[in-house]
Amino acid sequence: MNNLSKVILLFFIGIIYFSACGEYEALEIEKNARRSADSLFRAHRDSLVKMTDTICQNNHEKLFDQYFDSILNVELSKIEKLIEK
């Protein structure tokens, strides 16, 4: 193996080595962020449940009408396809 091939080989090994270094830092940051998010969720779970229940209750009728109309349109199109056959 000549010197040029050794330098090229070391260059590529160095690139691979330094590109892998950031992965561990990113994984550690993601792990800490997930841990913080879990802690915040557990601490504020009661208020979050109350808030989401209130939002659901306030929007229930509107959402029900939208879903019902959507299902009705799908079923009507199926009926029309059957009639065309």
Secondary structure, DSSP 4 states (H G I P E B T S, - for coil): --HHHHHHHHHHHHHHHHHHHHHHHHHHHHHHHHHHHHHHHHHTHHHHHHHHHHHHHHHHHHHHHHHHHHHHHHHHHHHHHHHH-
